[in-house]
Every structure is written in structure tokens, then in C-alpha cells.
Amino acid sequence: MASVSAQELAVDPPTAARRLLGATLSSGPVSVRIVEVEAYGSDPAGLWPDPAAHSWPGPTARNAVMFGPAGRLYVYRSYGIHVCANVTTGFDGAAAAVLLRAGEVIAGHDLARVRRPASRSDVDLARGPGNLGSALGFTFDDYGTELFDPYSEIRLELNPAVPQAEIAVGPRIGVSVAADVAWRFWLPASPAVSTYRRSPRAPEPVAKKISRRR
């Protein structure tokens, strides 16, 4: 049976993404407060078709955990270097996940600094999905971890929901398809939020095309 916390994430991807803002993710002694996330949906036959999602081709060895129950850790390697962390959401059999884009380290600073020696300040320790994964020391061995298991080395705690008025919304960063879908959510008051960068491979925004015609 899923935990009460996992059930809170068994919803559509944008709702789950908002719920994850302000949550605490801990791996051993290092804890991070989540301040920026991106929602990703399903394959074409799923509930939330999303061509930018890793689930789009259907179930594979890489994305299988996305098709499972909510509250699991989905890790993947970005650009062959960074291990990025996602939390599965939605329902068992319906793919969805939320990418953890940035966080504030709130415990275990010394270890996080060792793992992130290039950081210019503590604000940078978990800014960006690859940096967040590095600060928490994630590896592929962590794939599929049940984040609400009280005995797990990696634990997720859903803190009181952040008021909607304190959440900013905009397009996802770096995706070349569905680039204007406003499924990125962040806490603008946090200095750890990453800078928006549109993929150079993404089509021009519709609004720009219309303004040029005028």
C-alpha cells in the first residue's frame, strides 16, 4: 500500500510538481529544500502525452520506473556526465515524473562542498539538476528508490504546501520539443533557482512569430 505522502503525488504532473516545491530531499547527511521543478508526462497512449518526456517512446529499461507508482526516484545521466533526479508521480501504469531542477542545501554543507568543489558559494551547491544530484551523491544504484520508505537512505519529506501565490510558472528549460509548455515551477524568492535558457533547437515561440507577421 502506498504511503499517504506518495498518494499526494498520485496526481497529474503539474499538480505533483507544485506539491514538491518546498519539500526536503535527504541522502545520508545532506538535505536539500526543493525550490525549482519541471513536470513531465506520458507516452502518446498515456494520460498526459508529452513529447519532451523520457516516457514518450513507451516503457524501456531506462524509463521503466516512470510507469510505476508515485514516490520513486528516477535518475538518469545528462550529457553523459550529470546524474539528474526525478520523483515519479501519477498512477501505477501511467507514466509521469517531476525533475528536481534546483534546491537549497539545508544540512550536510561540508559534504556537499566536497562533492561540488566548483561551487562559488553555498547557493550554487544544488542549483541546476546535475548539481543537485551531485550534492546529494546520487548514482545509478539509487534508481527506483522508494522515497517515503522510513528505512531508506534517501528520503523525501513533503512539507506544508507552498501557497500558489508564491509559485512562479513558465516553460521548461532546454527542451527542444513542447518548449512552450508551462510546466516549470519555482520559488522566485530563492536565490538557488536556475536561469531560464531556451534550447537553440526549439522552434520559435508562437508569440514571436505572430509579432513578426505584424
C-alpha atoms as a printed R data frame, in Angstrom:
    type eleno elety resid chain resno      x      y       z
1   ATOM     1    CA   MET     A     1  0.000  0.000   0.000
2   ATOM     2    CA   ALA     A     2  1.313  3.455  -0.924
3   ATOM     3    CA   SER     A     3  2.127  5.850   1.883
4   ATOM     4    CA   VAL     A     4 -0.071  8.893   2.458
5   ATOM     5    CA   SER     A     5  2.735 11.102   1.123
6   ATOM     6    CA   ALA     A     6  3.096  9.026  -2.042
7   ATOM     7    CA   GLN     A     7 -0.663  9.280  -2.578
8   ATOM     8    CA   GLU     A     8 -0.327 13.077  -2.584
9   ATOM     9    CA   LEU     A     9  1.867 12.723  -5.677
10  ATOM    10    CA   ALA     A    10 -0.511 10.304  -7.425
11  ATOM    11    CA   VAL     A    11 -1.972 13.194  -9.411
12  ATOM    12    CA   ASP     A    12 -1.338 14.945 -12.729
13  ATOM    13    CA   PRO     A    13  2.278 16.095 -13.283
14  ATOM    14    CA   PRO     A    14  1.780 19.886 -12.778
15  ATOM    15    CA   THR     A    15 -0.129 19.370  -9.530
16  ATOM    16    CA   ALA     A    16  2.549 16.992  -8.250
17  ATOM    17    CA   ALA     A    17  5.288 19.422  -9.288
18  ATOM    18    CA   ARG     A    18  3.734 22.237  -7.270
19  ATOM    19    CA   ARG     A    19  3.387 19.909  -4.279
20  ATOM    20    CA   LEU     A    20  7.100 19.076  -4.410
21  ATOM    21    CA   LEU     A    21  8.163 22.703  -4.064
22  ATOM    22    CA   GLY     A    22  9.408 23.271  -0.537
23  ATOM    23    CA   ALA     A    23  9.852 19.535   0.079
24  ATOM    24    CA   THR     A    24 13.017 18.216   1.739
25  ATOM    25    CA   LEU     A    25 15.082 15.543  -0.009
26  ATOM    26    CA   SER     A    26 17.773 13.895   2.091
27  ATOM    27    CA   SER     A    27 20.541 11.483   1.160
28  ATOM    28    CA   GLY     A    28 22.553 10.480   4.196
29  ATOM    29    CA   PRO     A    29 23.694 13.653   5.986
30  ATOM    30    CA   VAL     A    30 22.910 16.014   3.082
31  ATOM    31    CA   SER     A    31 19.449 17.570   2.857
32  ATOM    32    CA   VAL     A    32 18.106 19.883   0.172
33  ATOM    33    CA   ARG     A    33 14.981 22.051   0.111
34  ATOM    34    CA   ILE     A    34 13.456 21.840  -3.376
35  ATOM    35    CA   VAL     A    35 12.931 25.271  -4.965
36  ATOM    36    CA   GLU     A    36 12.576 24.517  -8.693
37  ATOM    37    CA   VAL     A    37 10.955 21.636 -10.567
38  ATOM    38    CA   GLU     A    38  9.726 20.615 -14.016
39  ATOM    39    CA   ALA     A    39  6.796 18.303 -14.725
40  ATOM    40    CA   TYR     A    40  6.948 15.617 -17.413
41  ATOM    41    CA   GLY     A    41  4.120 13.453 -18.672
42  ATOM    42    CA   SER     A    42  3.461 10.255 -20.538
43  ATOM    43    CA   ASP     A    43  3.764  8.374 -23.793
44  ATOM    44    CA   PRO     A    44  1.161  9.112 -26.531
45  ATOM    45    CA   ALA     A    45 -1.229  6.481 -25.153
46  ATOM    46    CA   GLY     A    46 -0.961  7.765 -21.581
47  ATOM    47    CA   LEU     A    47 -2.976 10.263 -19.574
48  ATOM    48    CA   TRP     A    48 -0.654 13.222 -20.118
49  ATOM    49    CA   PRO     A    49  1.023 12.908 -23.553
50  ATOM    50    CA   ASP     A    50  4.301 14.796 -23.509
51  ATOM    51    CA   PRO     A    51  6.836 14.520 -26.360
52  ATOM    52    CA   ALA     A    52  9.524 16.092 -24.145
53  ATOM    53    CA   ALA     A    53  9.272 13.293 -21.565
54  ATOM    54    CA   HIS     A    54 11.580 10.287 -21.386
55  ATOM    55    CA   SER     A    55  8.416  8.164 -21.295
56  ATOM    56    CA   TRP     A    56  7.358  9.278 -24.802
57  ATOM    57    CA   PRO     A    57  8.712  6.164 -26.633
58  ATOM    58    CA   GLY     A    58  6.853  3.864 -24.224
59  ATOM    59    CA   PRO     A    59  8.352  1.670 -21.487
60  ATOM    60    CA   THR     A    60 12.078  0.943 -21.777
61  ATOM    61    CA   ALA     A    61 14.771 -0.242 -19.393
62  ATOM    62    CA   ARG     A    62 15.758  3.388 -18.860
63  ATOM    63    CA   ASN     A    63 12.329  4.864 -18.087
64  ATOM    64    CA   ALA     A    64 10.508  1.852 -16.564
65  ATOM    65    CA   VAL     A    65 10.217  3.426 -13.118
66  ATOM    66    CA   MET     A    66  8.238  6.330 -14.630
67  ATOM    67    CA   PHE     A    67  5.448  3.855 -15.380
68  ATOM    68    CA   GLY     A    68  5.325  2.648 -11.780
69  ATOM    69    CA   PRO     A    69  3.725  4.121  -8.658
70  ATOM    70    CA   ALA     A    70  4.366  7.616  -7.356
71  ATOM    71    CA   GLY     A    71  7.144  8.386  -4.921
72  ATOM    72    CA   ARG     A    72 10.082  6.563  -6.549
73  ATOM    73    CA   LEU     A    73 13.432  8.035  -7.560
74  ATOM    74    CA   TYR     A    74 14.159  8.144 -11.294
75  ATOM    75    CA   VAL     A    75 17.782  9.003 -12.075
76  ATOM    76    CA   TYR     A    76 19.376  9.409 -15.493
77  ATOM    77    CA   ARG     A    77 22.611 10.780 -16.869
78  ATOM    78    CA   SER     A    78 22.532 14.122 -18.685
79  ATOM    79    CA   TYR     A    79 25.129 14.872 -21.402
80  ATOM    80    CA   GLY     A    80 26.955 11.749 -20.299
81  ATOM    81    CA   ILE     A    81 28.133 13.477 -17.127
82  ATOM    82    CA   HIS     A    82 25.490 14.591 -14.614
83  ATOM    83    CA   VAL     A    83 23.135 12.329 -12.692
84  ATOM    84    CA   CYS     A    84 19.754 14.067 -12.538
85  ATOM    85    CA   ALA     A    85 16.982 13.230 -10.073
86  ATOM    86    CA   ASN     A    86 13.254 12.910 -10.679
87  ATOM    87    CA   VAL     A    87 10.345 11.878  -8.472
88  ATOM    88    CA   THR     A    88  7.759  9.639 -10.106
89  ATOM    89    CA   THR     A    89  4.186 10.893  -9.930
90  ATOM    90    CA   GLY     A    90  0.809  9.934 -11.383
91  ATOM    91    CA   PHE     A    91 -0.625  6.435 -11.130
92  ATOM    92    CA   ASP     A    92  0.848  2.960 -11.398
93  ATOM    93    CA   GLY     A    93  0.949  2.216 -15.118
94  ATOM    94    CA   ALA     A    94  0.548  5.882 -16.142
95  ATOM    95    CA   ALA     A    95  3.935  7.476 -16.759
96  ATOM    96    CA   ALA     A    96  4.811 10.804 -15.153
97  ATOM    97    CA   ALA     A    97  7.697 12.319 -13.215
98  ATOM    98    CA   VAL     A    98  8.959 15.614 -11.874
99  ATOM    99    CA   LEU     A    99 12.543 16.704 -12.494
100 ATOM   100    CA   LEU     A   100 14.164 18.331  -9.459
101 ATOM   101    CA   ARG     A   101 15.886 21.315 -11.056
102 ATOM   102    CA   ALA     A   102 17.295 23.160  -8.051
103 ATOM   103    CA   GLY     A   103 17.430 23.210  -4.289
104 ATOM   104    CA   GLU     A   104 18.944 24.890  -1.259
105 ATOM   105    CA   VAL     A   105 21.289 22.751   0.841
106 ATOM   106    CA   ILE     A   106 19.961 22.957   4.402
107 ATOM   107    CA   ALA     A   107 22.097 20.241   6.042
108 ATOM   108    CA   GLY     A   108 25.384 18.497   5.315
109 ATOM   109    CA   HIS     A   109 27.051 21.541   3.766
110 ATOM   110    CA   ASP     A   110 30.586 20.255   4.318
111 ATOM   111    CA   LEU     A   111 29.966 17.030   2.387
112 ATOM   112    CA   ALA     A   112 28.046 18.867  -0.340
113 ATOM   113    CA   ARG     A   113 31.011 21.223  -0.779
114 ATOM   114    CA   VAL     A   114 33.365 18.256  -1.181
115 ATOM   115    CA   ARG     A   115 31.081 16.826  -3.849
116 ATOM   116    CA   ARG     A   116 30.685 20.199  -5.568
117 ATOM   117    CA   PRO     A   117 34.193 21.787  -5.376
118 ATOM   118    CA   ALA     A   118 33.472 24.076  -8.337
119 ATOM   119    CA   SER     A   119 30.656 25.876  -6.496
120 ATOM   120    CA   ARG     A   120 31.382 29.548  -5.970
121 ATOM   121    CA   SER     A   121 29.042 29.738  -2.966
122 ATOM   122    CA   ASP     A   122 26.611 27.585  -0.998
123 ATOM   123    CA   VAL     A   123 23.794 28.976  -3.148
124 ATOM   124    CA   ASP     A   124 25.332 27.167  -6.138
125 ATOM   125    CA   LEU     A   125 25.699 23.769  -4.447
126 ATOM   126    CA   ALA     A   126 22.390 22.379  -5.758
127 ATOM   127    CA   ARG     A   127 21.453 24.942  -8.421
128 ATOM   128    CA   GLY     A   128 20.661 23.017 -11.597
129 ATOM   129    CA   PRO     A   129 19.577 19.362 -11.853
130 ATOM   130    CA   GLY     A   130 23.074 17.935 -12.333
131 ATOM   131    CA   ASN     A   131 24.447 19.908  -9.411
132 ATOM   132    CA   LEU     A   132 21.561 18.837  -7.193
133 ATOM   133    CA   GLY     A   133 22.268 15.192  -7.997
134 ATOM   134    CA   SER     A   134 25.974 15.690  -7.289
135 ATOM   135    CA   ALA     A   135 25.382 17.471  -3.970
136 ATOM   136    CA   LEU     A   136 23.214 14.568  -2.816
137 ATOM   137    CA   GLY     A   137 25.684 11.984  -4.107
138 ATOM   138    CA   PHE     A   138 23.198 10.143  -6.330
139 ATOM   139    CA   THR     A   139 24.329  7.223  -8.504
140 ATOM   140    CA   PHE     A   140 22.505  4.754 -10.767
141 ATOM   141    CA   ASP     A   141 22.333  2.368  -7.819
142 ATOM   142    CA   ASP     A   142 19.678  4.724  -6.412
143 ATOM   143    CA   TYR     A   143 17.339  4.159  -9.371
144 ATOM   144    CA   GLY     A   144 13.853  3.176  -8.195
145 ATOM   145    CA   THR     A   145 14.387  4.009  -4.508
146 ATOM   146    CA   GLU     A   146 11.121  4.308  -2.574
147 ATOM   147    CA   LEU     A   147 11.472  7.846  -1.265
148 ATOM   148    CA   PHE     A   148  8.884  7.573   1.501
149 ATOM   149    CA   ASP     A   149 10.311  4.381   2.976
150 ATOM   150    CA   PRO     A   150 11.378  5.357   6.529
151 ATOM   151    CA   TYR     A   151 14.294  2.904   6.318
152 ATOM   152    CA   SER     A   152 15.652  4.294   3.045
153 ATOM   153    CA   GLU     A   153 18.969  6.136   2.916
154 ATOM   154    CA   ILE     A   154 17.270  8.573   0.532
155 ATOM   155    CA   ARG     A   155 14.120 10.147   1.935
156 ATOM   156    CA   LEU     A   156 11.603 12.710   0.714
157 ATOM   157    CA   GLU     A   157  9.509 14.757   3.117
158 ATOM   158    CA   LEU     A   158  6.555 16.770   1.847
159 ATOM   159    CA   ASN     A   159  6.423 19.911   3.944
160 ATOM   160    CA   PRO     A   160  3.279 22.094   4.156
161 ATOM   161    CA   ALA     A   161  2.188 23.084   0.657
162 ATOM   162    CA   VAL     A   162  3.607 26.373  -0.640
163 ATOM   163    CA   PRO     A   163  0.831 28.938  -1.321
164 ATOM   164    CA   GLN     A   164  0.080 29.236  -5.025
165 ATOM   165    CA   ALA     A   165  0.768 32.987  -4.893
166 ATOM   166    CA   GLU     A   166  4.420 32.239  -4.025
167 ATOM   167    CA   ILE     A   167  4.979 29.944  -7.032
168 ATOM   168    CA   ALA     A   168  6.164 31.160 -10.438
169 ATOM   169    CA   VAL     A   169  5.261 29.285 -13.611
170 ATOM   170    CA   GLY     A   170  6.939 29.176 -17.017
171 ATOM   171    CA   PRO     A   171  8.251 26.979 -19.846
172 ATOM   172    CA   ARG     A   172 10.699 24.154 -19.227
173 ATOM   173    CA   ILE     A   173 14.429 24.689 -19.717
174 ATOM   174    CA   GLY     A   174 16.448 23.215 -22.551
175 ATOM   175    CA   VAL     A   175 13.787 21.023 -24.182
176 ATOM   176    CA   SER     A   176 13.627 21.086 -27.974
177 ATOM   177    CA   VAL     A   177 10.011 19.899 -28.258
178 ATOM   178    CA   ALA     A   178  6.971 21.154 -26.336
179 ATOM   179    CA   ALA     A   179  9.277 24.027 -25.393
180 ATOM   180    CA   ASP     A   180  6.448 26.436 -24.572
181 ATOM   181    CA   VAL     A   181  4.535 24.145 -22.236
182 ATOM   182    CA   ALA     A   182  4.437 25.981 -18.894
183 ATOM   183    CA   TRP     A   183  5.344 23.021 -16.705
184 ATOM   184    CA   ARG     A   184  8.279 24.575 -14.866
185 ATOM   185    CA   PHE     A   185  7.536 25.787 -11.342
186 ATOM   186    CA   TRP     A   186  9.833 27.628  -8.955
187 ATOM   187    CA   LEU     A   187 10.038 29.762  -5.819
188 ATOM   188    CA   PRO     A   188 11.216 33.177  -7.080
189 ATOM   189    CA   ALA     A   189 12.261 34.224  -3.578
190 ATOM   190    CA   SER     A   190 15.042 31.615  -3.611
191 ATOM   191    CA   PRO     A   191 18.487 32.617  -4.933
192 ATOM   192    CA   ALA     A   192 19.153 28.972  -5.851
193 ATOM   193    CA   VAL     A   193 16.687 28.951  -8.769
194 ATOM   194    CA   SER     A   194 18.447 28.354 -12.093
195 ATOM   195    CA   THR     A   195 18.462 30.750 -15.038
196 ATOM   196    CA   TYR     A   196 15.997 30.108 -17.861
197 ATOM   197    CA   ARG     A   197 17.634 29.019 -21.109
198 ATOM   198    CA   ARG     A   198 15.609 28.081 -24.137
199 ATOM   199    CA   SER     A   199 17.009 25.270 -26.264
200 ATOM   200    CA   PRO     A   200 18.526 26.597 -29.512
201 ATOM   201    CA   ARG     A   201 16.883 23.587 -31.209
202 ATOM   202    CA   ALA     A   202 13.386 24.588 -30.076
203 ATOM   203    CA   PRO     A   203 11.067 26.245 -32.619
204 ATOM   204    CA   GLU     A   204 10.470 29.967 -32.286
205 ATOM   205    CA   PRO     A   205  7.749 30.826 -29.730
206 ATOM   206    CA   VAL     A   206  4.324 31.329 -31.304
207 ATOM   207    CA   ALA     A   207  4.065 34.866 -29.885
208 ATOM   208    CA   LYS     A   208  7.284 35.879 -31.684
209 ATOM   209    CA   LYS     A   209  6.053 34.508 -34.991
210 ATOM   210    CA   ILE     A   210  2.797 36.473 -34.669
211 ATOM   211    CA   SER     A   211  4.614 39.727 -33.792
212 ATOM   212    CA   ARG     A   212  6.894 39.342 -36.815
213 ATOM   213    CA   ARG     A   213  3.899 38.980 -39.132
214 ATOM   214    CA   ARG     A   214  2.583 42.264 -37.848
